[in-house]
Amino acid sequence: MEKVDTETLREKPHKMTVDQKMRDLFHHFPKPDPSLQLGSPWLYRIWDINQKFLFLKNNMLVAAPKDGNSPDYLVAMTPNRGITPKDGNTFAVFLGTQDGAQSLSCGEPGGQPQLTLEGKGIMQLYNDGKEHKNFTFFCKSGSSTETGSFESAAFPGWFLSTLTEPNQPIRLSHQGGSEITQFYFDKVKD
């Protein structure tokens, strides 16, 4: 989610379904094994269905349009193997900053679920193999096979969302309102 020039990291574009992308991620990251410590998460470019990309600004995830001169902002993702998904088409994942030092967390400080970035490393969460519900999102196919939603494991029915206005922080909301809860995402680097 920090600015980086990813021209050298770009993969050849291809259309994969959300389920295929998640199965690929889970295949690469086996069940955590203390003797086998995987070093880095996969990095993704994530944007909503209105073409607003997620990026880090003042230690907050924000969604904004990207122009041709904008560098890529990447989001780290790993499976959460410590929690059992609802079904075979739902995938428990951790999301974090590009450097892996912070992870997205769901809490309820003001009576309503809210997103924060916490100083817990995404690979630390992955490698310890625990449930970590407040850091977990259930990813599943959305309105098309190429989009997906990210539902909070700690707050069922609350989804990662963006507002229709650009340059606003991402948040949690229920589906069906004015907030956008469907996202595209492409893997940029292992």
Sequence and secondary structure as in RCSB ss.txt:
>XXXX:A:sequence
MEKVDTETLREKPHKMTVDQKMRDLFHHFPKPDPSLQLGSPWLYRIWDINQKFLFLKNNMLVAAPKDGNSPDYLV
AMTPNRGITPKDGNTFAVFLGTQDGAQSLSCGEPGGQPQLTLEGKGIMQLYNDGKEHKNFTFFCKSGSSTETGSF
ESAAFPGWFLSTLTEPNQPIRLSHQGGSEITQFYFDKVKD
>XXXX:A:secstr
  EE  TTT        HHHHHHHHHHHS S BTTB     EEEEEEETTSEEEEEETTEEEEEE  TT  EE E
EEEE TTS  SSTTEEEEEEEETTSS EEEEE TTSS EEEEES  HHHHHHH    GGGEEEEEE SSTT EEE
EESSSTT EEEB SSSSEE EEE TTSSSB  EEEEEEE 
